[in-house]
Amino acid sequence: MRVGGLGENDVEVVAIGGPPNLIAALERGQIDGFAISIPHYMVPVARGNAVMWVDNPAGGDPSVDPFLMESILTTESYAADNPDVVKGMIRAIRRAAEDIATKPATEIRDMVRAAFKKVPDELMLKGIEACAMAVNRSGKVTKPMTENTLRLFGKTEVTADQLYTTFTDAYF
Protein backbone atom coordinates (compact mmCIF):
# COMPACT_ATOMS: atom_id res chain seq x y z
CA MET A 1 0.00 0.00 0.00
CA ARG A 2 2.89 2.34 0.75
CA VAL A 3 4.53 1.72 -2.60
CA GLY A 4 1.17 2.40 -4.26
CA GLY A 5 0.82 5.78 -2.57
CA LEU A 6 -1.85 4.89 0.00
CA GLY A 7 -1.62 6.51 3.39
CA GLU A 8 -2.66 5.76 6.95
CA ASN A 9 -6.19 7.09 6.36
CA ASP A 10 -6.73 5.01 3.22
CA VAL A 11 -6.26 1.56 4.74
CA GLU A 12 -6.68 0.27 8.27
CA VAL A 13 -3.75 -1.94 9.24
CA VAL A 14 -4.49 -4.44 12.00
CA ALA A 15 -2.40 -7.08 13.73
CA ILE A 16 -4.18 -10.43 13.57
CA GLY A 17 -1.51 -13.04 14.20
CA GLY A 18 0.05 -15.85 12.23
CA PRO A 19 -0.98 -17.35 8.90
CA PRO A 20 -3.94 -19.45 10.13
CA ASN A 21 -5.44 -16.38 11.83
CA LEU A 22 -4.99 -14.21 8.74
CA ILE A 23 -6.53 -16.78 6.45
CA ALA A 24 -9.48 -17.35 8.79
CA ALA A 25 -10.08 -13.60 9.23
CA LEU A 26 -10.09 -13.09 5.46
CA GLU A 27 -12.41 -16.03 4.82
CA ARG A 28 -14.81 -14.83 7.54
CA GLY A 29 -14.89 -11.32 6.10
CA GLN A 30 -13.22 -9.77 9.15
CA ILE A 31 -10.44 -8.30 6.98
CA ASP A 32 -10.35 -7.40 3.31
CA GLY A 33 -6.84 -8.58 2.53
CA PHE A 34 -3.37 -9.35 3.79
CA ALA A 35 0.24 -9.68 2.71
CA ILE A 36 2.30 -12.65 3.80
CA SER A 37 5.04 -14.93 2.56
CA ILE A 38 5.04 -18.13 0.57
CA PRO A 39 3.07 -20.47 0.70
CA HIS A 40 0.44 -19.02 3.04
CA TYR A 41 -1.00 -16.46 0.63
CA MET A 42 -1.80 -19.31 -1.76
CA VAL A 43 -4.24 -21.05 0.62
CA PRO A 44 -7.26 -18.70 0.33
CA VAL A 45 -6.60 -18.26 -3.41
CA ALA A 46 -6.66 -22.03 -3.92
CA ARG A 47 -9.87 -22.28 -1.89
CA GLY A 48 -11.51 -19.66 -4.12
CA ASN A 49 -11.82 -17.19 -1.22
CA ALA A 50 -9.32 -14.62 -2.48
CA VAL A 51 -7.70 -13.22 -5.59
CA MET A 52 -4.02 -12.41 -5.86
CA TRP A 53 -3.32 -8.74 -6.52
CA VAL A 54 0.44 -8.97 -6.86
CA ASP A 55 2.68 -12.01 -7.21
CA ASN A 56 5.95 -10.67 -5.80
CA PRO A 57 8.02 -13.87 -6.15
CA ALA A 58 7.24 -13.82 -9.87
CA GLY A 59 8.26 -10.15 -10.13
CA GLY A 60 4.67 -8.91 -10.21
CA ASP A 61 5.68 -5.51 -8.84
CA PRO A 62 8.89 -4.38 -10.55
CA SER A 63 9.16 -1.42 -8.16
CA VAL A 64 10.24 -3.83 -5.40
CA ASP A 65 12.25 -6.30 -7.49
CA PRO A 66 14.79 -7.26 -6.31
CA PHE A 67 14.20 -7.20 -2.56
CA LEU A 68 15.68 -8.94 0.46
CA MET A 69 13.58 -12.07 0.69
CA GLU A 70 15.86 -13.81 3.15
CA SER A 71 18.41 -12.26 5.46
CA ILE A 72 20.78 -13.26 8.21
CA LEU A 73 21.50 -10.68 10.87
CA THR A 74 23.80 -10.61 13.84
CA THR A 75 25.81 -8.09 15.80
CA GLU A 76 29.31 -7.10 14.74
CA SER A 77 30.69 -8.39 18.02
CA TYR A 78 29.08 -11.83 17.61
CA ALA A 79 30.37 -12.10 14.03
CA ALA A 80 33.87 -11.10 15.13
CA ASP A 81 33.85 -13.60 18.01
CA ASN A 82 32.21 -16.45 16.04
CA PRO A 83 33.31 -16.22 12.40
CA ASP A 84 32.98 -19.97 11.81
CA VAL A 85 29.35 -19.95 12.97
CA VAL A 86 28.55 -16.97 10.74
CA LYS A 87 30.28 -18.59 7.75
CA GLY A 88 28.40 -21.83 8.41
CA MET A 89 25.04 -20.05 8.51
CA ILE A 90 25.80 -18.24 5.28
CA ARG A 91 26.82 -21.50 3.60
CA ALA A 92 23.60 -23.12 4.81
CA ILE A 93 21.40 -20.30 3.51
CA ARG A 94 23.23 -20.21 0.16
CA ARG A 95 22.95 -23.99 -0.18
CA ALA A 96 19.24 -23.89 0.66
CA ALA A 97 18.68 -21.11 -1.89
CA GLU A 98 20.60 -23.07 -4.52
CA ASP A 99 18.62 -26.22 -3.75
CA ILE A 100 15.30 -24.38 -3.92
CA ALA A 101 16.27 -22.78 -7.23
CA THR A 102 17.62 -25.90 -8.92
CA LYS A 103 16.10 -29.07 -7.44
CA PRO A 104 12.68 -30.44 -8.33
CA ALA A 105 9.91 -28.95 -6.21
CA THR A 106 8.91 -32.45 -5.11
CA GLU A 107 12.35 -33.05 -3.62
CA ILE A 108 12.26 -29.75 -1.70
CA ARG A 109 8.71 -30.54 -0.53
CA ASP A 110 9.90 -33.83 0.91
CA MET A 111 12.73 -32.07 2.78
CA VAL A 112 10.49 -29.44 4.42
CA ARG A 113 7.22 -31.37 4.74
CA ALA A 114 7.52 -31.68 8.53
CA ALA A 115 7.47 -27.88 8.95
CA PHE A 116 4.39 -27.47 6.73
CA LYS A 117 2.25 -30.46 7.74
CA LYS A 118 -1.08 -28.73 7.13
CA VAL A 119 -0.24 -27.31 3.70
CA PRO A 120 -1.71 -29.46 0.91
CA ASP A 121 0.81 -30.97 -1.53
CA GLU A 122 -0.41 -28.90 -4.49
CA LEU A 123 0.07 -25.66 -2.55
CA MET A 124 3.44 -26.81 -1.25
CA LEU A 125 4.66 -27.38 -4.80
CA LYS A 126 3.30 -24.03 -6.01
CA GLY A 127 4.93 -22.31 -3.05
CA ILE A 128 8.28 -23.93 -3.70
CA GLU A 129 8.10 -23.02 -7.38
CA ALA A 130 7.29 -19.42 -6.45
CA CYS A 131 10.12 -19.36 -3.93
CA ALA A 132 12.52 -20.69 -6.58
CA MET A 133 11.90 -17.55 -8.64
CA ALA A 134 12.65 -15.23 -5.73
CA VAL A 135 15.57 -16.69 -3.79
CA ASN A 136 18.90 -14.89 -3.85
CA ARG A 137 21.31 -17.63 -4.84
CA SER A 138 24.39 -15.46 -4.49
CA GLY A 139 23.64 -14.32 -0.96
CA LYS A 140 25.00 -10.90 -1.88
CA VAL A 141 23.10 -7.75 -1.00
CA THR A 142 22.86 -4.87 -3.46
CA LYS A 143 21.90 -1.28 -2.83
CA PRO A 144 18.76 -1.60 -5.02
CA MET A 145 17.68 -4.56 -2.86
CA THR A 146 17.96 -2.44 0.27
CA GLU A 147 16.11 0.49 -1.33
CA ASN A 148 13.26 -1.71 -2.56
CA THR A 149 12.95 -3.59 0.72
CA LEU A 150 12.77 -0.40 2.77
CA ARG A 151 10.19 1.07 0.38
CA LEU A 152 8.12 -2.15 0.45
CA PHE A 153 8.01 -2.23 4.24
CA GLY A 154 7.67 1.53 4.68
CA LYS A 155 10.74 1.81 6.86
CA THR A 156 11.84 5.40 7.24
CA GLU A 157 13.97 5.20 10.37
CA VAL A 158 16.92 3.87 8.38
CA THR A 159 18.14 4.84 4.92
CA ALA A 160 19.12 2.46 2.14
CA ASP A 161 22.69 3.71 2.48
CA GLN A 162 22.71 2.89 6.20
CA LEU A 163 21.27 -0.57 5.62
CA TYR A 164 23.50 -1.32 2.64
CA THR A 165 26.66 -0.40 4.52
CA THR A 166 25.86 -3.07 7.13
CA PHE A 167 26.26 -5.82 4.51
CA THR A 168 29.63 -7.48 4.30
CA ASP A 169 30.85 -10.34 2.17
CA ALA A 170 33.77 -10.94 4.55
CA TYR A 171 32.18 -14.20 5.72
CA PHE A 172 31.52 -15.71 2.28
Buried (B, 14 or more C-beta within 10 A) or exposed (E): EBBEEEEEEEEEEEEBEEBEBBBBBBBEEEBEEBEEBBBBBBBBBBEEEBEEEEBBBEEEBEEBBBBBBBEEEEEEEEBEEEEEEBBEBBEEBBEBBBBBBEEEBEEBBEBBEEEBEEBBEEBBBBBBBBBBBBBBBEBEBBEBBBBBBBBBBEBEEEEBEEBBEEBEEEBE
